[in-house]
Amino acid sequence: MKNLKYSLSVIMLMVGNVAFGQQRPTMVPEMTEIWEPEVPVVKPGETPQAPPSDAIVLMSPDLPLEKEWVNGKGEKPEWTYENGEATVSKGDIKTKRQFGDFQLHVEWRSPKEVKGDSQGRGNSGIFLQGIYEVQVLDSYNNRTYRNGQAASLYKQHAPLVNACKGPGEWQTYDIIYTAPRFKDDGTFFTPPMVTVIHNGVLVQNNVALRGPTEYIGIPEYTSKPHGKGPLSLQNHGNPVSFRNIWIREL
Ligand code: MG
């Protein structure tokens, strides 16, 4: 069934390409899901990592959440927050600060109690500049489409391997990000480039993004030109937690 889904998606995408210049078929989410081949599993080493001296600390037990974060309306964030650990509750949250190129460290934990499957298990996300998602998902013994699992650049790049720890365990992402540069016509002069190290394992090696993350349809190069943007953390309805977030602007 999954193979069939995959084949259908690919055929539909090819049809879309062949029909370039003509009207594209109406897209549905499944058309951009790629299931095969399954991403190989790697068992990672131990966690956490303290911030270096030149980092901007965005989340730690020493900071109230509202020091660096706001909700979608720019008001006080409404996530559960204890001992420097923020857990998804109401809405998304985003940083007050705006960032261009950076090195980012984030620790996250999917719920210990396993509920749901595929995209419904431990789903959250880190949106770079507010629009490019590094997927957060409990991908431990949880198949989903490969370009939507943990540490994917959602629906654009599957991770090289699956370095996910189990539910309830803290995990790390170290993300190196180069923001896009734009031409006068609004297309990329250079696209956003992303490297992701998941639990100490390289899973995205300086990959280029096509455009802002899309749930439905193919992302376009012709995004709106933008300057610096916030980091935002996604509420996808699952109580995923975050801690020890720090960033170094490059
Ligand atoms: Mg997500």
Boltz pocket constraint, residues with backbone or C-beta under 6 A from the ligand:
constraints:
  - pocket:
      binder: B
      contacts: [[A, 123], [A, 124], [A, 125], [A, 133], [A, 134], [A, 135], [A, 136], [A, 234], [A, 236]]
      max_distance: 6.0
